[in-house]
Amino acid sequence: GLGELRVVPSCAFSCCCSWLLFACIALPLSFKSLDQGKYALELNWTTQKIGEIVHTQPGMKMVGFGNMLVEFPSTFQTMYFIPEARNRCKGMEDTADCPEVVRQPVKARSSDGLEMTISISFQWKLLPKSLKPLYEILGADLYKDEFVRFARSSIVESCSKFAADRYFTNRTEITAVMLERLTYNFRQAERDLAVEIKDVQLREVDLPDEFDEEIANTQEQMQEIEIAEAERDEQKISMEREMLVATEKVLQVAEEARGQAEKVRVENTAVVENMRNYRRWQALANGRILQRFENSTEPFQRLFEMMKIRALGDHNDSSLLINL
């Protein structure tokens, strides 16, 4: 009986030590770290199912012993369709840690049937509400290949809406249509797919050589037309300037003529008024003189005799004329 009493504490101590050791090992393994710039879903180790919680904030997360975090990028990623097969992610091209997806240019056709090669890039970002459905369908890695397929389909469909020459004259409208189509294909409510798209850049359009030559000739002719129009505008401006100068000159001459005419009018008015005053006073003076001879039988004769005597008195010997 005494031996059994001694075994019980030993077993209890051993169990406590075992549980303590297990807790020391399991507790650190129950926490996972979520880095900045990542979303995460909780994956249960025993059931291999994804939980409902989407972790969007970085830090330490209590997920339980043996469970793990399935990470997705929370920042904008870039997808390139370019000739240069460059990628900054060596050995991690299609993982959540790589911010780039690089593929070869897209082959498409214009609305007039010309085959073309399109180099394009755009940025995309996963939205938290789409992570769980995305993982259940494609997992944590295969979704990027599916996104590439969505992008190629959007680009090909957008290219078919425009003639080949529009890619040289109206890239802004083409880029806007591509952005609209990409946004539509990456937001599929029936599949709970929600991806934000922005900054679509149409980098390069490679058309057949014959078409490129014709486009080059057309652009050269358009440049010649623009040069001719510029020269015409320059000549038009020069002629308008000359016409403006001539108009100002005519206005100046007209103003000077009006001033001269006004001067002549004023001078003539003054002369006429002076002559009228002179004649008026002379007539008044003659009238007064005539009044002195009004009782004479021949007043005018007497007046003329007085004027004659006055003229002879005022006459200068050096002059041949007499001032009456």
Secondary structure, DSSP 4 states (H G I P E B T S, - for coil): -HHHHHHHHHHHHHHHHHHHHHHHHHHHHTEEEE-TTEEEEEE-TTT--EEEEEE-S-EEEE--TT-EEEEEE-S-EEEEE-SS---S-TT-TTSTT--EEEEPPEEEE-TT--EEEEEEEEEEEE-GGGHHHHHHHHTTTTHHHHHHHHHHHHHHHHHTTS-TTHHHH-HHHHHHHHHHHHHHHTEEGGGTEEEEEEEEEEEEEE--HHHHHHHHHHHHHHHHHHHHHHHHHHHHHHHHHHHHHHHHHHHHHHHHHHHHHHHHHHHHHHHHHHHHHHHHHHHHHHHHHHHHTTTSSSHHHHHHHHHHHHHHHH--TT-SS---
